[in-house]
Amino acid sequence: MENGRTPAVLRLFVAISLPEEVKERVEKAQQQLLRAVPKNLVRWTKREQFHLTLKFLGNVAQTRVGELIEALRFACRGAEALRLRAERIGFFPGARVPRVLWIGVHDEKNALPEVQRIVEASVANFGEIPGLAAGPAASSPAGRQRSQEKAFTGHITLGRIQRIRRSEAESLSKAVSGIAELFFGEWTANHIELIRSELLSGGSRYTTLAEVPLLVKT
């Protein structure tokens, strides 16, 4: 802090955006599920918020954003563009007690986890500002350790579930089973993005602050 004042902060994450045609197919699947499950059971992700998260940073001092962008550019200078596929619908942690409904994203070369690892390592010193964390679990040493140890699974979040009864979980699982193997599209990701998330009364608003290129082979 300077002069005893709390520094201005931005809530940031690093992600890969989706082509509009992939978003359209994801939205159609989402609408199909919405009609098949009880109303208000799932907090559905809005179309403009569909993305593939590589790393959530939380609150970062605004004065360090330029430094953060340069760190990402340096770390990704040798990383190649990714040929990604979005397919299959699943649950975190599982269908019996679902908390997150998601679509899987992967690439045939299995290079996505390595790009995620590079990104995570490059932003390690830019995370939550003490006292301004997104939540207790994220800011505690135990929470950070669990986050670091958790294996990365490329995915697009379709929706989140706060509370669910067993009968509702069974209904949701049955609805998903009918479209679980859907293919949503394939595309080349030739850059990653540093994105600001603003928590507003109508939901989160995302703004891209920088695009960091990935190498495209010719």
C-alpha positions as CSV (number, residue, x, y, z in Angstrom):
1,M,0.0,0.0,0.0
2,E,1.1,3.6,-0.7
3,N,0.4,6.3,1.9
4,G,-1.8,3.9,3.8
5,R,-4.3,3.6,1.0
6,T,-5.4,0.3,-0.5
7,P,-4.0,-0.1,-4.1
8,A,-6.4,-0.2,-7.0
9,V,-6.9,-3.7,-8.1
10,L,-8.3,-5.6,-11.1
11,R,-9.9,-9.1,-10.9
12,L,-8.1,-11.0,-13.7
13,F,-7.8,-14.4,-15.4
14,V,-6.0,-15.9,-18.4
15,A,-8.1,-17.7,-20.9
16,I,-8.7,-18.8,-24.5
17,S,-11.7,-17.5,-26.3
18,L,-14.1,-19.5,-28.4
19,P,-15.2,-19.0,-32.0
20,E,-18.8,-17.8,-32.4
21,E,-19.9,-21.1,-34.1
22,V,-18.6,-23.1,-31.1
23,K,-20.4,-20.7,-28.7
24,E,-23.6,-21.2,-30.7
25,R,-23.5,-25.0,-30.4
26,V,-22.7,-24.7,-26.7
27,E,-25.6,-22.4,-26.2
28,K,-28.0,-24.8,-28.0
29,A,-26.9,-27.6,-25.7
30,Q,-27.3,-25.4,-22.7
31,Q,-30.9,-24.4,-23.8
32,Q,-31.7,-28.1,-24.3
33,L,-30.7,-28.9,-20.8
34,L,-32.4,-25.9,-19.4
35,R,-35.8,-27.2,-20.7
36,A,-35.1,-30.6,-19.2
37,V,-34.2,-29.7,-15.6
38,P,-36.1,-27.9,-12.8
39,K,-36.1,-24.1,-13.2
40,N,-33.3,-22.2,-11.2
41,L,-31.5,-25.5,-10.4
42,V,-28.5,-24.4,-12.4
43,R,-26.9,-20.9,-12.6
44,W,-26.2,-21.0,-16.4
45,T,-23.2,-19.3,-17.9
46,K,-24.1,-16.6,-20.4
47,R,-23.0,-17.0,-24.0
48,E,-20.6,-14.0,-23.8
49,Q,-18.8,-15.6,-20.9
50,F,-18.0,-18.9,-22.6
51,H,-14.2,-19.4,-22.6
52,L,-11.5,-21.9,-21.6
53,T,-9.8,-20.7,-18.4
54,L,-6.1,-21.3,-18.1
55,K,-5.5,-19.5,-14.8
56,F,-7.6,-17.4,-12.4
57,L,-5.4,-14.8,-10.7
58,G,-8.0,-13.0,-8.6
59,N,-7.2,-9.4,-7.4
60,V,-4.0,-8.0,-9.0
61,A,-2.7,-4.5,-8.4
62,Q,-3.5,-2.3,-11.4
63,T,0.1,-1.0,-11.4
64,R,1.4,-4.5,-12.1
65,V,-0.8,-5.3,-15.1
66,G,1.8,-4.1,-17.7
67,E,4.4,-6.3,-15.9
68,L,2.0,-9.2,-15.9
69,I,1.4,-8.9,-19.7
70,E,5.1,-8.9,-20.4
71,A,5.6,-12.0,-18.2
72,L,3.0,-13.8,-20.2
73,R,4.5,-12.8,-23.5
74,F,7.9,-13.9,-22.4
75,A,6.7,-17.3,-21.1
76,C,4.6,-18.0,-24.2
77,R,7.2,-17.0,-26.8
78,G,8.0,-20.6,-27.8
79,A,4.5,-22.1,-27.3
80,E,2.8,-23.2,-30.5
81,A,-0.8,-22.5,-31.5
82,L,-3.3,-25.1,-30.3
83,R,-5.7,-27.1,-32.4
84,L,-8.6,-27.5,-29.9
85,R,-11.7,-29.7,-29.9
86,A,-14.7,-29.1,-27.7
87,E,-16.7,-32.2,-27.0
88,R,-18.5,-34.2,-24.3
89,I,-20.5,-32.9,-21.3
90,G,-19.5,-33.8,-17.8
91,F,-19.7,-32.8,-14.1
92,F,-17.3,-31.7,-11.4
93,P,-16.8,-33.4,-9.0
94,G,-19.3,-36.1,-10.3
95,A,-22.8,-36.8,-11.4
96,R,-24.0,-37.8,-7.9
97,V,-23.3,-34.4,-6.3
98,P,-22.7,-32.1,-9.3
99,R,-21.4,-28.6,-8.7
100,V,-20.2,-27.6,-12.2
101,L,-21.6,-28.7,-15.5
102,W,-18.9,-28.5,-18.2
103,I,-17.9,-29.3,-21.8
104,G,-14.4,-30.8,-22.3
105,V,-11.7,-29.1,-24.4
106,H,-8.5,-30.9,-25.5
107,D,-6.1,-31.2,-28.4
108,E,-4.7,-34.2,-30.2
109,K,-1.1,-33.3,-29.3
110,N,-1.9,-32.9,-25.6
111,A,-0.1,-29.6,-25.7
112,L,-2.9,-27.7,-23.9
113,P,-1.8,-28.9,-20.4
114,E,1.7,-27.7,-21.1
115,V,0.5,-24.2,-22.2
116,Q,-1.5,-24.1,-19.0
117,R,1.5,-25.0,-16.9
118,I,3.6,-22.3,-18.6
119,V,0.9,-19.7,-18.0
120,E,0.5,-20.8,-14.4
121,A,4.2,-20.6,-13.7
122,S,4.5,-17.2,-15.4
123,V,1.8,-15.5,-13.2
124,A,2.8,-17.1,-9.9
125,N,4.0,-13.8,-8.5
126,F,0.9,-11.8,-9.5
127,G,-1.8,-13.5,-7.6
128,E,-4.1,-12.4,-4.8
129,I,-3.2,-9.3,-2.9
130,P,-3.3,-10.1,0.9
131,G,-6.6,-9.0,2.4
132,L,-8.2,-8.7,-1.0
133,A,-8.7,-12.3,-1.9
134,A,-11.7,-13.7,-3.7
135,G,-12.5,-15.9,-0.8
136,P,-11.1,-17.7,2.3
137,A,-10.3,-20.9,0.5
138,A,-8.4,-19.1,-2.3
139,S,-6.3,-17.0,0.1
140,S,-5.4,-19.6,2.7
141,P,-2.1,-21.6,2.4
142,A,-4.1,-24.8,2.3
143,G,-6.4,-23.4,-0.3
144,R,-3.5,-22.4,-2.5
145,Q,-1.9,-25.8,-2.1
146,R,-5.1,-27.6,-3.1
147,S,-5.4,-25.3,-6.1
148,Q,-1.9,-26.0,-7.2
149,E,-2.2,-29.8,-6.8
150,K,-5.5,-30.1,-8.6
151,A,-4.9,-31.5,-12.1
152,F,-5.8,-29.2,-15.0
153,T,-8.9,-30.3,-17.1
154,G,-9.6,-28.1,-20.1
155,H,-13.3,-27.2,-20.1
156,I,-16.0,-24.7,-20.8
157,T,-18.3,-24.1,-17.9
158,L,-22.0,-24.5,-18.8
159,G,-23.4,-23.8,-15.4
160,R,-22.9,-24.0,-11.6
161,I,-25.1,-25.6,-9.0
162,Q,-25.3,-24.4,-5.4
163,R,-27.7,-26.9,-3.8
164,I,-29.2,-30.0,-5.3
165,R,-31.4,-32.9,-4.0
166,R,-30.7,-36.5,-5.0
167,S,-33.8,-36.6,-7.3
168,E,-32.7,-33.4,-9.0
169,A,-29.2,-34.7,-9.5
170,E,-30.6,-37.8,-11.1
171,S,-32.8,-35.7,-13.4
172,L,-29.9,-33.6,-14.5
173,S,-27.7,-36.7,-15.1
174,K,-30.4,-38.2,-17.2
175,A,-30.8,-35.1,-19.2
176,V,-27.0,-34.9,-19.8
177,S,-26.7,-38.5,-20.8
178,G,-28.8,-37.9,-23.9
179,I,-26.3,-35.4,-25.3
180,A,-23.2,-36.3,-23.4
181,E,-21.2,-37.2,-26.5
182,L,-21.9,-34.1,-28.5
183,F,-19.2,-32.5,-30.6
184,F,-19.2,-28.7,-30.4
185,G,-16.4,-27.8,-32.8
186,E,-12.7,-27.6,-33.6
187,W,-10.6,-24.5,-34.0
188,T,-7.0,-23.1,-33.8
189,A,-6.2,-20.9,-30.8
190,N,-3.3,-18.7,-32.0
191,H,-3.4,-16.5,-28.8
192,I,-4.3,-16.4,-25.2
193,E,-6.0,-13.5,-23.4
194,L,-5.6,-11.6,-20.2
195,I,-9.2,-10.8,-19.2
196,R,-10.7,-8.5,-16.5
197,S,-13.8,-9.7,-14.7
198,E,-16.0,-7.1,-13.1
199,L,-18.7,-8.3,-10.7
200,L,-21.8,-6.3,-11.5
201,S,-25.4,-6.5,-10.3
202,G,-26.4,-8.1,-13.6
203,G,-23.6,-10.6,-13.5
204,S,-19.9,-10.6,-14.5
205,R,-18.6,-8.4,-17.3
206,Y,-15.4,-9.5,-19.1
207,T,-13.0,-7.2,-20.8
208,T,-9.9,-8.4,-22.7
209,L,-6.8,-6.4,-21.6
210,A,-4.2,-8.1,-23.8
211,E,-3.8,-10.8,-26.4
212,V,-0.6,-12.9,-26.1
213,P,0.3,-14.7,-29.4
214,L,1.1,-18.3,-29.8
215,L,3.4,-19.5,-32.6
216,V,1.7,-20.5,-35.8
217,K,3.7,-22.9,-37.9
218,T,3.8,-22.2,-41.7
